């Protein structure tokens, strides 16, 4: 997505952001972005754990049925 941005373009974008929002607002926005990122990772992990628990239960049930049917 941003593969073609060089260091000079990034610096210019950052300078424009500082002028528009001010340095204190940018640091606040970065902190909020970090909190949001951590929360999303936490929700993703919980979702993956729930899916893996469901899969393990399903696999155990299938294995039990296979053993009982043989």
mmCIF file as Biopython writes it, N, C-alpha, C and O atoms, coordinates in Angstrom:
data_model
#
loop_
_atom_site.group_PDB
_atom_site.id
_atom_site.type_symbol
_atom_site.label_atom_id
_atom_site.label_alt_id
_atom_site.label_comp_id
_atom_site.label_asym_id
_atom_site.label_entity_id
_atom_site.label_seq_id
_atom_site.pdbx_PDB_ins_code
_atom_site.Cartn_x
_atom_site.Cartn_y
_atom_site.Cartn_z
_atom_site.occupancy
_atom_site.B_iso_or_equiv
_atom_site.auth_seq_id
_atom_site.auth_asym_id
_atom_site.pdbx_PDB_model_num
ATOM 1   N N  . UNK A ? 1  ? 0.821   -1.179  0.000  1.0 0.0 1  A 1 
ATOM 2   C CA . UNK A ? 1  ? 0.000   0.000   0.000  1.0 0.0 1  A 1 
ATOM 3   C C  . UNK A ? 1  ? 0.875   1.257   0.000  1.0 0.0 1  A 1 
ATOM 4   O O  . UNK A ? 1  ? 0.658   2.165   -0.802 1.0 0.0 1  A 1 
ATOM 5   N N  . UNK A ? 2  ? 1.854   1.309   0.891  1.0 0.0 2  A 1 
ATOM 6   C CA . UNK A ? 2  ? 2.723   2.477   0.977  1.0 0.0 2  A 1 
ATOM 7   C C  . UNK A ? 2  ? 4.141   2.121   0.542  1.0 0.0 2  A 1 
ATOM 8   O O  . UNK A ? 2  ? 5.105   2.686   1.059  1.0 0.0 2  A 1 
ATOM 9   N N  . UNK A ? 3  ? 4.275   1.203   -0.390 1.0 0.0 3  A 1 
ATOM 10  C CA . UNK A ? 3  ? 5.594   0.737   -0.808 1.0 0.0 3  A 1 
ATOM 11  C C  . UNK A ? 3  ? 6.386   1.815   -1.530 1.0 0.0 3  A 1 
ATOM 12  O O  . UNK A ? 3  ? 7.617   1.793   -1.510 1.0 0.0 3  A 1 
ATOM 13  N N  . UNK A ? 4  ? 5.705   2.752   -2.162 1.0 0.0 4  A 1 
ATOM 14  C CA . UNK A ? 4  ? 6.396   3.745   -2.964 1.0 0.0 4  A 1 
ATOM 15  C C  . UNK A ? 4  ? 6.743   5.017   -2.191 1.0 0.0 4  A 1 
ATOM 16  O O  . UNK A ? 4  ? 7.289   5.954   -2.774 1.0 0.0 4  A 1 
ATOM 17  N N  . UNK A ? 5  ? 6.440   5.071   -0.901 1.0 0.0 5  A 1 
ATOM 18  C CA . UNK A ? 5  ? 6.767   6.253   -0.106 1.0 0.0 5  A 1 
ATOM 19  C C  . UNK A ? 5  ? 8.214   6.189   0.362  1.0 0.0 5  A 1 
ATOM 20  O O  . UNK A ? 5  ? 8.647   5.213   0.974  1.0 0.0 5  A 1 
ATOM 21  N N  . UNK A ? 6  ? 8.933   7.230   0.065  1.0 0.0 6  A 1 
ATOM 22  C CA . UNK A ? 6  ? 10.307  7.320   0.532  1.0 0.0 6  A 1 
ATOM 23  C C  . UNK A ? 6  ? 10.374  8.057   1.856  1.0 0.0 6  A 1 
ATOM 24  O O  . UNK A ? 6  ? 9.355   8.500   2.385  1.0 0.0 6  A 1 
ATOM 25  N N  . UNK A ? 7  ? 11.572  8.183   2.382  1.0 0.0 7  A 1 
ATOM 26  C CA . UNK A ? 7  ? 11.728  8.849   3.677  1.0 0.0 7  A 1 
ATOM 27  C C  . UNK A ? 7  ? 11.371  10.325  3.601  1.0 0.0 7  A 1 
ATOM 28  O O  . UNK A ? 7  ? 10.813  10.871  4.553  1.0 0.0 7  A 1 
ATOM 29  N N  . UNK A ? 8  ? 11.680  10.979  2.492  1.0 0.0 8  A 1 
ATOM 30  C CA . UNK A ? 8  ? 11.360  12.407  2.378  1.0 0.0 8  A 1 
ATOM 31  C C  . UNK A ? 8  ? 9.848   12.633  2.345  1.0 0.0 8  A 1 
ATOM 32  O O  . UNK A ? 8  ? 9.359   13.598  2.932  1.0 0.0 8  A 1 
ATOM 33  N N  . UNK A ? 9  ? 9.107   11.765  1.673  1.0 0.0 9  A 1 
ATOM 34  C CA . UNK A ? 9  ? 7.651   11.898  1.643  1.0 0.0 9  A 1 
ATOM 35  C C  . UNK A ? 9  ? 7.041   11.694  3.022  1.0 0.0 9  A 1 
ATOM 36  O O  . UNK A ? 9  ? 6.107   12.396  3.410  1.0 0.0 9  A 1 
ATOM 37  N N  . UNK A ? 10 ? 7.575   10.731  3.754  1.0 0.0 10 A 1 
ATOM 38  C CA . UNK A ? 10 ? 7.071   10.469  5.103  1.0 0.0 10 A 1 
ATOM 39  C C  . UNK A ? 10 ? 7.346   11.657  6.016  1.0 0.0 10 A 1 
ATOM 40  O O  . UNK A ? 10 ? 6.489   12.035  6.815  1.0 0.0 10 A 1 
ATOM 41  N N  . UNK A ? 11 ? 8.519   12.243  5.906  1.0 0.0 11 A 1 
ATOM 42  C CA . UNK A ? 11 ? 8.862   13.416  6.721  1.0 0.0 11 A 1 
ATOM 43  C C  . UNK A ? 11 ? 7.934   14.582  6.400  1.0 0.0 11 A 1 
ATOM 44  O O  . UNK A ? 11 ? 7.475   15.276  7.307  1.0 0.0 11 A 1 
ATOM 45  N N  . UNK A ? 12 ? 7.658   14.799  5.127  1.0 0.0 12 A 1 
ATOM 46  C CA . UNK A ? 12 ? 6.754   15.881  4.738  1.0 0.0 12 A 1 
ATOM 47  C C  . UNK A ? 12 ? 5.360   15.648  5.292  1.0 0.0 12 A 1 
ATOM 48  O O  . UNK A ? 12 ? 4.730   16.581  5.790  1.0 0.0 12 A 1 
ATOM 49  N N  . UNK A ? 13 ? 4.873   14.427  5.213  1.0 0.0 13 A 1 
ATOM 50  C CA . UNK A ? 13 ? 3.547   14.091  5.761  1.0 0.0 13 A 1 
ATOM 51  C C  . UNK A ? 13 ? 3.518   14.339  7.259  1.0 0.0 13 A 1 
ATOM 52  O O  . UNK A ? 13 ? 2.554   14.906  7.774  1.0 0.0 13 A 1 
ATOM 53  N N  . UNK A ? 14 ? 4.568   13.917  7.968  1.0 0.0 14 A 1 
ATOM 54  C CA . UNK A ? 14 ? 4.623   14.138  9.418  1.0 0.0 14 A 1 
ATOM 55  C C  . UNK A ? 14 ? 4.649   15.624  9.767  1.0 0.0 14 A 1 
ATOM 56  O O  . UNK A ? 14 ? 3.993   16.047  10.719 1.0 0.0 14 A 1 
ATOM 57  N N  . UNK A ? 15 ? 5.397   16.415  9.009  1.0 0.0 15 A 1 
ATOM 58  C CA . UNK A ? 15 ? 5.434   17.864  9.248  1.0 0.0 15 A 1 
ATOM 59  C C  . UNK A ? 15 ? 4.059   18.499  9.032  1.0 0.0 15 A 1 
ATOM 60  O O  . UNK A ? 15 ? 3.640   19.361  9.804  1.0 0.0 15 A 1 
ATOM 61  N N  . UNK A ? 16 ? 3.370   18.073  7.991  1.0 0.0 16 A 1 
ATOM 62  C CA . UNK A ? 16 ? 2.017   18.587  7.741  1.0 0.0 16 A 1 
ATOM 63  C C  . UNK A ? 16 ? 1.091   18.223  8.894  1.0 0.0 16 A 1 
ATOM 64  O O  . UNK A ? 16 ? 0.284   19.046  9.324  1.0 0.0 16 A 1 
ATOM 65  N N  . UNK A ? 17 ? 1.201   16.997  9.396  1.0 0.0 17 A 1 
ATOM 66  C CA . UNK A ? 17 ? 0.364   16.584  10.524 1.0 0.0 17 A 1 
ATOM 67  C C  . UNK A ? 17 ? 0.647   17.417  11.766 1.0 0.0 17 A 1 
ATOM 68  O O  . UNK A ? 17 ? -0.278  17.784  12.491 1.0 0.0 17 A 1 
ATOM 69  N N  . UNK A ? 18 ? 1.921   17.718  12.018 1.0 0.0 18 A 1 
ATOM 70  C CA . UNK A ? 18 ? 2.279   18.534  13.178 1.0 0.0 18 A 1 
ATOM 71  C C  . UNK A ? 18 ? 1.698   19.938  13.036 1.0 0.0 18 A 1 
ATOM 72  O O  . UNK A ? 18 ? 1.192   20.505  14.005 1.0 0.0 18 A 1 
ATOM 73  N N  . UNK A ? 19 ? 1.770   20.487  11.850 1.0 0.0 19 A 1 
ATOM 74  C CA . UNK A ? 19 ? 1.228   21.829  11.626 1.0 0.0 19 A 1 
ATOM 75  C C  . UNK A ? 19 ? -0.292  21.828  11.799 1.0 0.0 19 A 1 
ATOM 76  O O  . UNK A ? 19 ? -0.850  22.743  12.406 1.0 0.0 19 A 1 
ATOM 77  N N  . UNK A ? 20 ? -0.955  20.811  11.272 1.0 0.0 20 A 1 
ATOM 78  C CA . UNK A ? 20 ? -2.421  20.760  11.339 1.0 0.0 20 A 1 
ATOM 79  C C  . UNK A ? 20 ? -2.941  20.487  12.744 1.0 0.0 20 A 1 
ATOM 80  O O  . UNK A ? 20 ? -3.876  21.146  13.198 1.0 0.0 20 A 1 
ATOM 81  N N  . UNK A ? 21 ? -2.342  19.519  13.438 1.0 0.0 21 A 1 
ATOM 82  C CA . UNK A ? 21 ? -2.900  19.067  14.708 1.0 0.0 21 A 1 
ATOM 83  C C  . UNK A ? 21 ? -2.123  19.515  15.935 1.0 0.0 21 A 1 
ATOM 84  O O  . UNK A ? 21 ? -2.699  19.592  17.020 1.0 0.0 21 A 1 
ATOM 85  N N  . UNK A ? 22 ? -0.870  19.805  15.805 1.0 0.0 22 A 1 
ATOM 86  C CA . UNK A ? 22 ? -0.053  20.145  16.960 1.0 0.0 22 A 1 
ATOM 87  C C  . UNK A ? 22 ? 0.565   18.893  17.554 1.0 0.0 22 A 1 
ATOM 88  O O  . UNK A ? 22 ? -0.006  17.806  17.460 1.0 0.0 22 A 1 
ATOM 89  N N  . UNK A ? 23 ? 1.721   19.044  18.158 1.0 0.0 23 A 1 
ATOM 90  C CA . UNK A ? 23 ? 2.460   17.880  18.640 1.0 0.0 23 A 1 
ATOM 91  C C  . UNK A ? 23 ? 1.752   17.165  19.790 1.0 0.0 23 A 1 
ATOM 92  O O  . UNK A ? 23 ? 1.815   15.939  19.876 1.0 0.0 23 A 1 
ATOM 93  N N  . UNK A ? 24 ? 1.087   17.898  20.667 1.0 0.0 24 A 1 
ATOM 94  C CA . UNK A ? 24 ? 0.406   17.241  21.794 1.0 0.0 24 A 1 
ATOM 95  C C  . UNK A ? 24 ? -0.766  16.394  21.309 1.0 0.0 24 A 1 
ATOM 96  O O  . UNK A ? 24 ? -1.008  15.312  21.843 1.0 0.0 24 A 1 
ATOM 97  N N  . UNK A ? 25 ? -1.482  16.864  20.321 1.0 0.0 25 A 1 
ATOM 98  C CA . UNK A ? 25 ? -2.619  16.113  19.794 1.0 0.0 25 A 1 
ATOM 99  C C  . UNK A ? 25 ? -2.141  14.855  19.074 1.0 0.0 25 A 1 
ATOM 100 O O  . UNK A ? 25 ? -2.778  13.805  19.166 1.0 0.0 25 A 1 
ATOM 101 N N  . UNK A ? 26 ? -1.028  14.959  18.361 1.0 0.0 26 A 1 
ATOM 102 C CA . UNK A ? 26 ? -0.490  13.797  17.650 1.0 0.0 26 A 1 
ATOM 103 C C  . UNK A ? 26 ? -0.050  12.722  18.638 1.0 0.0 26 A 1 
ATOM 104 O O  . UNK A ? 26 ? -0.296  11.538  18.407 1.0 0.0 26 A 1 
ATOM 105 N N  . UNK A ? 27 ? 0.600   13.115  19.740 1.0 0.0 27 A 1 
ATOM 106 C CA . UNK A ? 27 ? 1.026   12.113  20.720 1.0 0.0 27 A 1 
ATOM 107 C C  . UNK A ? 27 ? -0.182  11.447  21.369 1.0 0.0 27 A 1 
ATOM 108 O O  . UNK A ? 27 ? -0.155  10.251  21.663 1.0 0.0 27 A 1 
ATOM 109 N N  . UNK A ? 28 ? -1.239  12.221  21.591 1.0 0.0 28 A 1 
ATOM 110 C CA . UNK A ? 28 ? -2.471  11.651  22.148 1.0 0.0 28 A 1 
ATOM 111 C C  . UNK A ? 28 ? -3.105  10.662  21.162 1.0 0.0 28 A 1 
ATOM 112 O O  . UNK A ? 28 ? -3.576  9.596   21.558 1.0 0.0 28 A 1 
ATOM 113 N N  . UNK A ? 29 ? -3.112  11.025  19.886 1.0 0.0 29 A 1 
ATOM 114 C CA . UNK A ? 29 ? -3.677  10.137  18.867 1.0 0.0 29 A 1 
ATOM 115 C C  . UNK A ? 29 ? -2.846  8.854   18.747 1.0 0.0 29 A 1 
ATOM 116 O O  . UNK A ? 29 ? -3.406  7.773   18.563 1.0 0.0 29 A 1 
ATOM 117 N N  . UNK A ? 30 ? -1.528  8.962   18.850 1.0 0.0 30 A 1 
ATOM 118 C CA . UNK A ? 30 ? -0.661  7.783   18.772 1.0 0.0 30 A 1 
ATOM 119 C C  . UNK A ? 30 ? -0.902  6.862   19.965 1.0 0.0 30 A 1 
ATOM 120 O O  . UNK A ? 30 ? -0.909  5.640   19.817 1.0 0.0 30 A 1 
ATOM 121 N N  . UNK A ? 31 ? -1.099  7.448   21.145 1.0 0.0 31 A 1 
ATOM 122 C CA . UNK A ? 31 ? -1.375  6.646   22.335 1.0 0.0 31 A 1 
ATOM 123 C C  . UNK A ? 31 ? -2.706  5.892   22.177 1.0 0.0 31 A 1 
ATOM 124 O O  . UNK A ? 31 ? -2.799  4.708   22.502 1.0 0.0 31 A 1 
ATOM 125 N N  . UNK A ? 32 ? -3.715  6.584   21.682 1.0 0.0 32 A 1 
ATOM 126 C CA . UNK A ? 32 ? -5.014  5.949   21.452 1.0 0.0 32 A 1 
ATOM 127 C C  . UNK A ? 32 ? -4.926  4.851   20.393 1.0 0.0 32 A 1 
ATOM 128 O O  . UNK A ? 32 ? -5.586  3.818   20.505 1.0 0.0 32 A 1 
ATOM 129 N N  . UNK A ? 33 ? -4.112  5.081   19.368 1.0 0.0 33 A 1 
ATOM 130 C CA . UNK A ? 33 ? -3.914  4.073   18.333 1.0 0.0 33 A 1 
ATOM 131 C C  . UNK A ? 33 ? -3.249  2.821   18.920 1.0 0.0 33 A 1 
ATOM 132 O O  . UNK A ? 33 ? -3.611  1.699   18.564 1.0 0.0 33 A 1 
ATOM 133 N N  . UNK A ? 34 ? -2.289  3.014   19.809 1.0 0.0 34 A 1 
ATOM 134 C CA . UNK A ? 34 ? -1.641  1.884   20.475 1.0 0.0 34 A 1 
ATOM 135 C C  . UNK A ? 34 ? -2.614  1.098   21.334 1.0 0.0 34 A 1 
ATOM 136 O O  . UNK A ? 34 ? -2.594  -0.133  21.325 1.0 0.0 34 A 1 
ATOM 137 N N  . UNK A ? 35 ? -3.464  1.792   22.076 1.0 0.0 35 A 1 
ATOM 138 C CA . UNK A ? 35 ? -4.473  1.116   22.902 1.0 0.0 35 A 1 
ATOM 139 C C  . UNK A ? 35 ? -5.427  0.315   22.031 1.0 0.0 35 A 1 
ATOM 140 O O  . UNK A ? 35 ? -5.776  -0.820  22.356 1.0 0.0 35 A 1 
ATOM 141 N N  . UNK A ? 36 ? -5.846  0.915   20.923 1.0 0.0 36 A 1 
ATOM 142 C CA . UNK A ? 36 ? -6.758  0.229   20.008 1.0 0.0 36 A 1 
ATOM 143 C C  . UNK A ? 36 ? -6.101  -1.008  19.419 1.0 0.0 36 A 1 
ATOM 144 O O  . UNK A ? 36 ? -6.737  -2.056  19.298 1.0 0.0 36 A 1 
ATOM 145 N N  . UNK A ? 37 ? -4.840  -0.891  19.055 1.0 0.0 37 A 1 
ATOM 146 C CA . UNK A ? 37 ? -4.111  -2.022  18.487 1.0 0.0 37 A 1 
ATOM 147 C C  . UNK A ? 37 ? -4.004  -3.164  19.496 1.0 0.0 37 A 1 
ATOM 148 O O  . UNK A ? 37 ? -4.209  -4.326  19.143 1.0 0.0 37 A 1 
ATOM 149 N N  . UNK A ? 38 ? -3.683  -2.838  20.753 1.0 0.0 38 A 1 
ATOM 150 C CA . UNK A ? 38 ? -3.604  -3.872  21.788 1.0 0.0 38 A 1 
ATOM 151 C C  . UNK A ? 38 ? -4.957  -4.548  21.993 1.0 0.0 38 A 1 
ATOM 152 O O  . UNK A ? 38 ? -5.030  -5.768  22.140 1.0 0.0 38 A 1 
ATOM 153 N N  . UNK A ? 39 ? -6.018  -3.760  22.003 1.0 0.0 39 A 1 
ATOM 154 C CA . UNK A ? 39 ? -7.355  -4.318  22.204 1.0 0.0 39 A 1 
ATOM 155 C C  . UNK A ? 39 ? -7.746  -5.244  21.048 1.0 0.0 39 A 1 
ATOM 156 O O  . UNK A ? 39 ? -8.336  -6.302  21.268 1.0 0.0 39 A 1 
ATOM 157 N N  . UNK A ? 40 ? -7.415  -4.844  19.822 1.0 0.0 40 A 1 
ATOM 158 C CA . UNK A ? 40 ? -7.718  -5.688  18.673 1.0 0.0 40 A 1 
ATOM 159 C C  . UNK A ? 40 ? -6.942  -7.003  18.729 1.0 0.0 40 A 1 
ATOM 160 O O  . UNK A ? 40 ? -7.485  -8.057  18.400 1.0 0.0 40 A 1 
ATOM 161 N N  . UNK A ? 41 ? -5.677  -6.948  19.142 1.0 0.0 41 A 1 
ATOM 162 C CA . UNK A ? 41 ? -4.880  -8.174  19.271 1.0 0.0 41 A 1 
ATOM 163 C C  . UNK A ? 41 ? -5.482  -9.088  20.337 1.0 0.0 41 A 1 
ATOM 164 O O  . UNK A ? 41 ? -5.517  -10.307 20.169 1.0 0.0 41 A 1 
ATOM 165 N N  . UNK A ? 42 ? -5.956  -8.491  21.438 1.0 0.0 42 A 1 
ATOM 166 C CA . UNK A ? 42 ? -6.556  -9.264  22.514 1.0 0.0 42 A 1 
ATOM 167 C C  . UNK A ? 42 ? -7.834  -9.956  22.032 1.0 0.0 42 A 1 
ATOM 168 O O  . UNK A ? 42 ? -8.046  -11.137 22.307 1.0 0.0 42 A 1 
ATOM 169 N N  . UNK A ? 43 ? -8.674  -9.224  21.319 1.0 0.0 43 A 1 
ATOM 170 C CA . UNK A ? 43 ? -9.927  -9.796  20.811 1.0 0.0 43 A 1 
ATOM 171 C C  . UNK A ? 43 ? -9.624  -10.886 19.788 1.0 0.0 43 A 1 
ATOM 172 O O  . UNK A ? 43 ? -10.288 -11.923 19.769 1.0 0.0 43 A 1 
ATOM 173 N N  . UNK A ? 44 ? -8.621  -10.658 18.937 1.0 0.0 44 A 1 
ATOM 174 C CA . UNK A ? 44 ? -8.247  -11.659 17.938 1.0 0.0 44 A 1 
ATOM 175 C C  . UNK A ? 44 ? -7.791  -12.947 18.612 1.0 0.0 44 A 1 
ATOM 176 O O  . UNK A ? 44 ? -8.171  -14.040 18.192 1.0 0.0 44 A 1 
ATOM 177 N N  . UNK A ? 45 ? -6.969  -12.817 19.666 1.0 0.0 45 A 1 
ATOM 178 C CA . UNK A ? 45 ? -6.480  -14.000 20.382 1.0 0.0 45 A 1 
ATOM 179 C C  . UNK A ? 45 ? -7.636  -14.749 21.038 1.0 0.0 45 A 1 
ATOM 180 O O  . UNK A ? 45 ? -7.695  -15.977 20.974 1.0 0.0 45 A 1 
ATOM 181 N N  . UNK A ? 46 ? -8.560  -14.015 21.670 1.0 0.0 46 A 1 
ATOM 182 C CA . UNK A ? 46 ? -9.715  -14.658 22.298 1.0 0.0 46 A 1 
ATOM 183 C C  . UNK A ? 46 ? -10.556 -15.386 21.261 1.0 0.0 46 A 1 
ATOM 184 O O  . UNK A ? 46 ? -11.032 -16.493 21.510 1.0 0.0 46 A 1 
ATOM 185 N N  . UNK A ? 47 ? -10.740 -14.769 20.102 1.0 0.0 47 A 1 
ATOM 186 C CA . UNK A ? 47 ? -11.520 -15.386 19.029 1.0 0.0 47 A 1 
ATOM 187 C C  . UNK A ? 47 ? -10.833 -16.656 18.527 1.0 0.0 47 A 1 
ATOM 188 O O  . UNK A ? 47 ? -11.485 -17.683 18.336 1.0 0.0 47 A 1 
ATOM 189 N N  . UNK A ? 48 ? -9.510  -16.585 18.312 1.0 0.0 48 A 1 
ATOM 190 C CA . UNK A ? 48 ? -8.771  -17.760 17.858 1.0 0.0 48 A 1 
ATOM 191 C C  . UNK A ? 48 ? -8.817  -18.872 18.898 1.0 0.0 48 A 1 
ATOM 192 O O  . UNK A ? 48 ? -8.944  -20.044 18.543 1.0 0.0 48 A 1 
ATOM 193 N N  . UNK A ? 49 ? -8.715  -18.517 20.184 1.0 0.0 49 A 1 
ATOM 194 C CA . UNK A ? 49 ? -8.794  -19.522 21.239 1.0 0.0 49 A 1 
ATOM 195 C C  . UNK A ? 49 ? -10.165 -20.183 21.254 1.0 0.0 49 A 1 
ATOM 196 O O  . UNK A ? 49 ? -10.270 -21.398 21.426 1.0 0.0 49 A 1 
ATOM 197 N N  . UNK A ? 50 ? -11.209 -19.390 21.075 1.0 0.0 50 A 1 
ATOM 198 C CA . UNK A ? 50 ? -12.564 -19.945 21.055 1.0 0.0 50 A 1 
ATOM 199 C C  . UNK A ? 50 ? -12.736 -20.895 19.872 1.0 0.0 50 A 1 
ATOM 200 O O  . UNK A ? 50 ? -13.356 -21.951 20.000 1.0 0.0 50 A 1 
ATOM 201 N N  . UNK A ? 51 ? -12.183 -20.514 18.718 1.0 0.0 51 A 1 
ATOM 202 C CA . UNK A ? 51 ? -12.275 -21.383 17.549 1.0 0.0 51 A 1 
ATOM 203 C C  . UNK A ? 51 ? -11.482 -22.669 17.749 1.0 0.0 51 A 1 
ATOM 204 O O  . UNK A ? 51 ? -11.937 -23.745 17.363 1.0 0.0 51 A 1 
ATOM 205 N N  . UNK A ? 52 ? -10.301 -22.563 18.347 1.0 0.0 52 A 1 
ATOM 206 C CA . UNK A ? 52 ? -9.497  -23.768 18.547 1.0 0.0 52 A 1 
ATOM 207 C C  . UNK A ? 52 ? -10.150 -24.684 19.583 1.0 0.0 52 A 1 
ATOM 208 O O  . UNK A ? 52 ? -10.084 -25.906 19.454 1.0 0.0 52 A 1 
ATOM 209 N N  . UNK A ? 53 ? -10.777 -24.105 20.607 1.0 0.0 53 A 1 
ATOM 210 C CA . UNK A ? 53 ? -11.494 -24.918 21.589 1.0 0.0 53 A 1 
ATOM 211 C C  . UNK A ? 53 ? -12.643 -25.660 20.925 1.0 0.0 53 A 1 
ATOM 212 O O  . UNK A ? 53 ? -12.871 -26.835 21.215 1.0 0.0 53 A 1 
ATOM 213 N N  . UNK A ? 54 ? -13.362 -24.997 20.047 1.0 0.0 54 A 1 
ATOM 214 C CA . UNK A ? 54 ? -14.465 -25.626 19.330 1.0 0.0 54 A 1 
ATOM 215 C C  . UNK A ? 54 ? -13.939 -26.736 18.439 1.0 0.0 54 A 1 
ATOM 216 O O  . UNK A ? 54 ? -14.537 -27.809 18.365 1.0 0.0 54 A 1 
ATOM 217 N N  . UNK A ? 55 ? -12.830 -26.489 17.763 1.0 0.0 55 A 1 
ATOM 218 C CA . UNK A ? 55 ? -12.233 -27.495 16.892 1.0 0.0 55 A 1 
ATOM 219 C C  . UNK A ? 55 ? -11.754 -28.706 17.668 1.0 0.0 55 A 1 
ATOM 220 O O  . UNK A ? 55 ? -11.924 -29.835 17.209 1.0 0.0 55 A 1 
ATOM 221 N N  . UNK A ? 56 ? -11.154 -28.495 18.846 1.0 0.0 56 A 1 
ATOM 222 C CA . UNK A ? 56 ? -10.686 -29.611 19.664 1.0 0.0 56 A 1 
ATOM 223 C C  . UNK A ? 56 ? -11.869 -30.447 20.143 1.0 0.0 56 A 1 
ATOM 224 O O  . UNK A ? 56 ? -11.796 -31.676 20.151 1.0 0.0 56 A 1 
ATOM 225 N N  . UNK A ? 57 ? -12.949 -29.795 20.538 1.0 0.0 57 A 1 
ATOM 226 C CA . UNK A ? 57 ? -14.130 -30.510 20.984 1.0 0.0 57 A 1 
ATOM 227 C C  . UNK A ? 57 ? -14.704 -31.324 19.842 1.0 0.0 57 A 1 
ATOM 228 O O  . UNK A ? 57 ? -15.095 -32.475 20.036 1.0 0.0 57 A 1 
ATOM 229 N N  . UNK A ? 58 ? -14.761 -30.739 18.649 1.0 0.0 58 A 1 
ATOM 230 C CA . UNK A ? 58 ? -15.287 -31.428 17.483 1.0 0.0 58 A 1 
ATOM 231 C C  . UNK A ? 58 ? -14.408 -32.631 17.138 1.0 0.0 58 A 1 
ATOM 232 O O  . UNK A ? 58 ? -14.918 -33.715 16.857 1.0 0.0 58 A 1 
ATOM 233 N N  . UNK A ? 59 ? -13.070 -32.434 17.161 1.0 0.0 59 A 1 
ATOM 234 C CA . UNK A ? 59 ? -12.147 -33.526 16.838 1.0 0.0 59 A 1 
ATOM 235 C C  . UNK A ? 59 ? -12.261 -34.648 17.853 1.0 0.0 59 A 1 
ATOM 236 O O  . UNK A ? 59 ? -12.226 -35.818 17.472 1.0 0.0 59 A 1 
ATOM 237 N N  . UNK A ? 60 ? -12.396 -34.326 19.139 1.0 0.0 60 A 1 
ATOM 238 C CA . UNK A ? 60 ? -12.512 -35.337 20.175 1.0 0.0 60 A 1 
ATOM 239 C C  . UNK A ? 60 ? -13.786 -36.145 19.970 1.0 0.0 60 A 1 
ATOM 240 O O  . UNK A ? 60 ? -13.778 -37.369 20.097 1.0 0.0 60 A 1 
ATOM 241 N N  . UNK A ? 61 ? -14.883 -35.457 19.651 1.0 0.0 61 A 1 
ATOM 242 C CA . UNK A ? 61 ? -16.155 -36.133 19.436 1.0 0.0 61 A 1 
ATOM 243 C C  . UNK A ? 61 ? -16.048 -37.060 18.229 1.0 0.0 61 A 1 
ATOM 244 O O  . UNK A ? 61 ? -16.539 -38.188 18.277 1.0 0.0 61 A 1 
ATOM 245 N N  . UNK A ? 62 ? -15.422 -36.608 17.157 1.0 0.0 62 A 1 
ATOM 246 C CA . UNK A ? 62 ? -15.257 -37.421 15.955 1.0 0.0 62 A 1 
ATOM 247 C C  . UNK A ? 62 ? -14.391 -38.636 16.255 1.0 0.0 62 A 1 
ATOM 248 O O  . UNK A ? 62 ? -14.705 -39.736 15.802 1.0 0.0 62 A 1 
ATOM 249 N N  . UNK A ? 63 ? -13.309 -38.466 17.008 1.0 0.0 63 A 1 
ATOM 250 C CA . UNK A ? 63 ? -12.438 -39.586 17.362 1.0 0.0 63 A 1 
ATOM 251 C C  . UNK A ? 63 ? -13.178 -40.593 18.237 1.0 0.0 63 A 1 
ATOM 252 O O  . UNK A ? 63 ? -13.010 -41.798 18.053 1.0 0.0 63 A 1 
ATOM 253 N N  . UNK A ? 64 ? -13.994 -40.128 19.186 1.0 0.0 64 A 1 
ATOM 254 C CA . UNK A ? 64 ? -14.743 -41.025 20.047 1.0 0.0 64 A 1 
ATOM 255 C C  . UNK A ? 64 ? -15.753 -41.831 19.247 1.0 0.0 64 A 1 
ATOM 256 O O  . UNK A ? 64 ? -15.941 -43.021 19.498 1.0 0.0 64 A 1 
ATOM 257 N N  . UNK A ? 65 ? -16.410 -41.181 18.277 1.0 0.0 65 A 1 
ATOM 258 C CA . UNK A ? 65 ? -17.370 -41.879 17.446 1.0 0.0 65 A 1 
ATOM 259 C C  . UNK A ? 65 ? -16.682 -42.933 16.587 1.0 0.0 65 A 1 
ATOM 260 O O  . UNK A ? 65 ? -17.216 -44.023 16.383 1.0 0.0 65 A 1 
ATOM 261 N N  . UNK A ? 66 ? -15.504 -42.605 16.089 1.0 0.0 66 A 1 
ATOM 262 C CA . UNK A ? 66 ? -14.751 -43.540 15.246 1.0 0.0 66 A 1 
ATOM 263 C C  . UNK A ? 66 ? -14.327 -44.756 16.058 1.0 0.0 66 A 1 
ATOM 264 O O  . UNK A ? 66 ? -14.418 -45.882 15.569 1.0 0.0 66 A 1 
ATOM 265 N N  . UNK A ? 67 ? -13.872 -44.553 17.271 1.0 0.0 67 A 1 
ATOM 266 C CA . UNK A ? 67 ? -13.447 -45.664 18.121 1.0 0.0 67 A 1 
ATOM 267 C C  . UNK A ? 67 ? -14.637 -46.531 18.508 1.0 0.0 67 A 1 
ATOM 268 O O  . UNK A ? 67 ? -14.530 -47.757 18.537 1.0 0.0 67 A 1 
ATOM 269 N N  . UNK A ? 68 ? -15.750 -45.912 18.798 1.0 0.0 68 A 1 
ATOM 270 C CA . UNK A ? 68 ? -16.932 -46.648 19.228 1.0 0.0 68 A 1 
ATOM 271 C C  . UNK A ? 68 ? -17.569 -47.432 18.093 1.0 0.0 68 A 1 
ATOM 272 O O  . UNK A ? 68 ? -18.161 -48.489 18.317 1.0 0.0 68 A 1 
ATOM 273 N N  . UNK A ? 69 ? -17.448 -46.910 16.859 1.0 0.0 69 A 1 
ATOM 274 C CA . UNK A ? 69 ? -18.068 -47.559 15.717 1.0 0.0 69 A 1 
ATOM 275 C C  . UNK A ? 69 ? -17.255 -48.711 15.179 1.0 0.0 69 A 1 
ATOM 276 O O  . UNK A ? 69 ? -17.779 -49.504 14.397 1.0 0.0 69 A 1 
ATOM 277 N N  . UNK A ? 70 ? -16.002 -48.841 15.561 1.0 0.0 70 A 1 
ATOM 278 C CA . UNK A ? 70 ? -15.132 -49.874 14.987 1.0 0.0 70 A 1 
ATOM 279 C C  . UNK A ? 70 ? -15.292 -51.192 15.634 1.0 0.0 70 A 1 
ATOM 280 O O  . UNK A ? 70 ? -14.624 -52.152 15.252 1.0 0.0 70 A 1 
#
